[in-house]
Amino acid sequence: GESVGLHLPTLSVQEGDNSIINCAYSNSASDYFIWYKQESGKGPQFIIDIRSNMDKRQGQRVTVLLNKTVKHLSLQIAATQPGDSAVYFCALGEAGTALIFGKGTTLSVSS
Amino acid sequence: DSGVTQTPKHLITATGQRVTLRCSPRSGDLSVYWYQQSLDQGLQFLIQYYNGEERAKGNILERFSAQQFPDLHSELNLSSLELGDSALYFCASSVGDRDSETQYFGPGTRLLVL
C-alpha cells in the first residue's frame, strides 16, 4: 500500500531563516498533495496543496515543490516566525482512496 | 477557524463505556471524514460519509460506527471502550466526494479512557 514518510521528525530553526520540510511517498499514482499545519491542541489547518500536473506552487510565505521522478514533496517556509512553530503533515490523495497522512515534522522556531 | 465544529472538546470515560462524538461540517460541504490521532501517531483515517451515505472505510474498528444525518452533521459512536482508544478524534469536511480535494478539519475531541 501507499506509505508516506518524512525525512526528519523534528526541525529547529532561528527566526527569520527559511525552513524546508520534506516528505517522501511510494505510490506514483498519487495525484494530489497537501500540507497541513497542526498547532498544539488544535486540528490540522490547510496550508497549501498541489496536483501532480504541477511542480511548484506558491502561497503566502510558503512554497510547495513536487518532484514526481523521485517521489518527493517539500514545503518551504520563508522568513520563519515563532508562530510557525507546529507539526507539519503532508497528505497524499489518489483516485479511489482516502487521503494518507505522514507522521509529521515538528518545527521549532527560536527567537 | 475552519468552519467545522466538534463537540465535546474533551471527554473522560471508563473502559467498557460508550460515547458519541459529534461533528458539524462547513456550510455547503457534503462529505464528512473521521480520523483518529494517537500519541506519536499520524492521522489515521476511520470513515467517510457523503450526503448521508458511507463513502469509504479505513482502519475503523468494529466497535466504532458512524452516521451522517439529513442535516449533514455526523456522529461517531465508540463502544466497549478500551484504554487504547484514548486519542484525539478529528472530523473533517469537504465539498464533494472526490478523493482528491481539500479537507478542512475541526478542533477535535480529546478522549481519555480510564
Contacts between the chains, C-beta under 8 A, distances in Angstrom:
chain1	res1	chain2	res2	distance
A	4	B	42	8.0
A	31	B	100	5.9
A	32	B	99	7.7
A	32	B	100	3.5
A	32	B	101	7.6
A	34	B	102	6.5
A	34	B	103	8.0
A	36	B	105	7.6
A	42	B	107	6.0
A	42	B	108	7.5
A	43	B	2	6.9
A	43	B	4	7.6
A	43	B	6	8.0
A	43	B	90	5.4
A	43	B	92	7.9
A	43	B	105	3.8
A	43	B	106	5.3
A	43	B	107	4.9
A	43	B	108	5.0
A	44	B	43	7.1
A	44	B	90	7.2
A	44	B	92	7.9
A	44	B	105	4.6
A	45	B	2	7.0
A	45	B	105	7.1
A	46	B	2	7.8
A	46	B	102	5.7
A	46	B	103	7.8
A	46	B	104	6.2
A	46	B	105	8.0
A	49	B	102	6.0
A	51	B	100	7.4
A	89	B	42	6.6
A	89	B	43	6.9
A	91	B	43	7.9
A	93	B	99	5.5
A	93	B	100	4.0
A	93	B	101	7.7
A	94	B	99	6.7
A	94	B	100	7.2
A	95	B	99	5.5
A	95	B	100	6.8
A	96	B	99	6.2
A	97	B	56	7.8
A	97	B	99	6.0
A	98	B	33	7.2
A	98	B	45	4.6
A	98	B	48	6.2
A	98	B	56	5.2
A	98	B	58	5.8
A	98	B	99	6.8
A	99	B	45	6.9
A	99	B	99	7.7
A	99	B	103	6.4
A	100	B	45	7.5
A	101	B	42	4.6
A	101	B	43	4.2
A	101	B	45	7.9
A	102	B	42	6.0
A	103	B	40	7.9
A	103	B	41	7.1
A	103	B	42	4.3
A	104	B	42	6.0
